[in-house]
Amino acid sequence: PPLVFNTFRLVGATLLLLGFARFAAKLPWTGRDLIRLLSVSLVGHTAYQLLVIDGIDVTSASNAALLLGMTPVAVGAMGAVSRVENVSPRAWAGIALTLLGGYLVMGSSNNGGGSLKGDLLVLAATLCWSAYTVAGKSLVEKHGAVRVTAYSMLIGTLFFLPVSLPTFMKSSLQSAPWTAWAGTAFSSVFALVFAYLFWFFGVQRVGPTRTAIYSNLTPALAMFVSWLFLGEYIHPLQLVGAAVIFLGVHLVRGSRATRS
């Protein structure tokens, strides 16, 4: 079950990250830092993981990838609203196009093996991840990507466990094939530990919006992989939606963003 899968990979990733954090430079945490750390942990780990795993479980991998590809636009919009960055009119046009593309993806989801419920869950997860990226910027600039990622995942996992425990207790782990365990281990080490670290290293060095742009490699790769290995059907309207999303992201990437 999705909650059991996520329980194993979150706990494993947390232990690995805490090991890395032991070797990172240590600065004292202020009360304001701790409040922000708690907030980003709940949004970027607990809420995000609950939403994205349940969403992927009831929609197609290609739909989920396309909607997660809206992250750079959401980050840009949140950065502008929070005055982390000034977003140009060209970037706002890109934001509008990306939202249109997301509507096209969701509107055709039932024809492509997805579901509106799953798409909306993944969209909500995208907004959580974007908020985590923008709000975590000041923390990683002060405390570093390793410590912020490790401690935020620890807190997020502690709040995730009570939600997953009832399902975990009812599960028959003996029935899971070795491929499920291998996939869980791979996801824990690479999709969580290294991906999260690389993400916040990027946020620390080049900022939230420029980092988020690179997440748009995900939709193209995931659509190809889901078609190749899972045999998922991609509806033509989803391809149109994908093209509109990429056009919107191109406008955002080509615009000039500056600090307020």
Buried (B, 14 or more C-beta within 10 A) or exposed (E): EBBBBBBBBBBBBBBBBBEBBEEBEEEEBEEEBEEBBBBBBBBBBBBBBBBBBBBBBBBBBBBBBBBBBBBBBBBBBBBBEBEBBBBBEEBBBBBEBBBBBBEBBBBBBEEBBBBBEBBBBBBBBBBBBBBBBBBBBBBBBBBBBBBBBBBBBBBBBBBBBEBBEEEBEEBEEEEBEEEBEEBBEEBBBEEBBEBBBBBBBBBBEEBBBBBBBBBBEBBBEBBEBBBEEEEBEBBEBBBBBBEBBBBBBBBBBEBEBEEE
